[in-house]
Every structure is written in C-alpha cells, then in structure tokens.
Amino acid sequence: MRKIVLSALIATAMAAAPALAAESAMGTIKSMDTTARTITLDNGMTYHLPSGQMTTLKAGEKVKVDYVMEGKVRQAEHVTVAK
C-alpha cells in the first residue's frame, strides 16, 4: 500500500513540475511601478518583482527576466541587467 501511495505522489509531483518551470525574457525596461513592484518591458509584458529588486533597476536598461507564471501573473524570480 505504501508503494502505491508513494508512486502516486511521485507521479503527481512530476506532472506538476512543467507548470512551475521558469521561463526567460529579454528586453528594455519601458516603465516601472514601485508601488506595485512591477516592470513593463518594451515587448508590453509586465513582471512582478521580488522585494528589494526595484531599487537596482532603471527605465531604459536592457534586462533578462527569469520568471514563472502564477495564474496570469508573471512572477520574476531573477532580473539581471544585460551587458
């Protein structure tokens, strides 16, 4: 019985893994909203940033955003300035 339950849990976790896979986007920051902690890139996509990330970014900078989809929200995990 334990093997069946464990197998079912592993199968469920593996099925959910692709939904949590990080994606990446590159672009230039078009606008920033410090209250909502979001940036919008020149491609029109908006990303919600982790705490503390807003202070290191500026409009006009080219960035790479690693993010995950949480429902319809693009939640940034890492934002790095492209060189």
C-alpha positions as CSV (number, residue, x, y, z in Angstrom):
1,M,0.0,0.0,0.0
2,R,2.8,2.4,0.8
3,K,4.4,1.8,-2.5
4,I,1.2,2.7,-4.3
5,V,0.8,5.9,-2.4
6,L,4.4,6.9,-2.8
7,S,4.2,6.1,-6.6
8,A,1.1,8.3,-6.9
9,L,2.7,11.2,-5.0
10,I,5.8,11.0,-7.3
11,A,3.7,10.9,-10.4
12,T,1.7,13.9,-9.3
13,A,4.8,15.9,-8.5
14,M,6.3,15.1,-11.8
15,A,3.2,16.1,-13.7
16,A,3.1,19.5,-11.9
17,A,6.8,20.2,-12.5
18,P,6.4,21.6,-16.0
19,A,3.9,24.1,-14.8
20,L,6.5,25.5,-12.4
21,A,9.3,25.7,-14.9
22,A,10.9,29.1,-15.2
23,E,10.8,31.0,-18.4
24,S,13.1,33.8,-19.6
25,A,12.5,37.1,-21.4
26,M,14.9,39.9,-22.5
27,G,14.0,43.4,-23.3
28,T,14.4,47.1,-22.3
29,I,12.5,48.4,-19.3
30,K,9.8,50.7,-20.7
31,S,8.2,51.6,-17.4
32,M,8.3,50.9,-13.6
33,D,5.7,50.9,-10.9
34,T,7.4,51.0,-7.5
35,T,4.1,50.7,-5.6
36,A,3.0,47.6,-7.4
37,R,6.7,46.4,-7.7
38,T,6.3,45.8,-11.5
39,I,8.3,46.5,-14.6
40,T,7.0,46.6,-18.1
41,L,9.4,45.7,-20.9
42,D,9.3,47.1,-24.5
43,N,7.5,44.0,-25.6
44,G,4.5,45.1,-23.5
45,M,4.8,42.3,-20.9
46,T,4.6,43.2,-17.2
47,Y,6.6,41.3,-14.5
48,H,6.1,41.4,-10.7
49,L,9.4,41.7,-8.9
50,P,10.7,40.3,-5.7
51,S,11.2,42.7,-2.7
52,G,14.3,44.9,-3.0
53,Q,14.7,44.4,-6.7
54,M,13.2,47.7,-7.8
55,T,16.0,49.8,-6.3
56,T,18.6,48.3,-8.5
57,L,16.8,48.9,-11.9
58,K,16.2,51.9,-14.1
59,A,14.0,52.6,-17.0
60,G,15.9,52.2,-20.3
61,E,18.1,49.4,-19.1
62,K,18.2,46.1,-21.1
63,V,17.4,43.2,-18.8
64,K,16.9,39.5,-18.7
65,V,13.9,38.4,-16.6
66,D,13.6,34.8,-15.3
67,Y,10.0,34.3,-14.2
68,V,7.3,31.7,-13.5
69,M,3.6,32.0,-14.3
70,E,1.4,32.2,-11.2
71,G,-2.0,32.1,-12.7
72,K,-2.0,35.0,-15.1
73,V,0.8,36.9,-13.3
74,R,4.4,36.7,-14.5
75,Q,6.4,36.5,-11.2
76,A,10.0,37.4,-11.7
77,E,12.5,35.2,-9.8
78,H,15.6,37.0,-11.1
79,V,16.2,40.2,-13.0
80,T,19.7,40.8,-14.4
81,V,21.0,43.8,-16.4
82,A,22.2,42.6,-19.8
83,K,25.6,43.7,-20.9
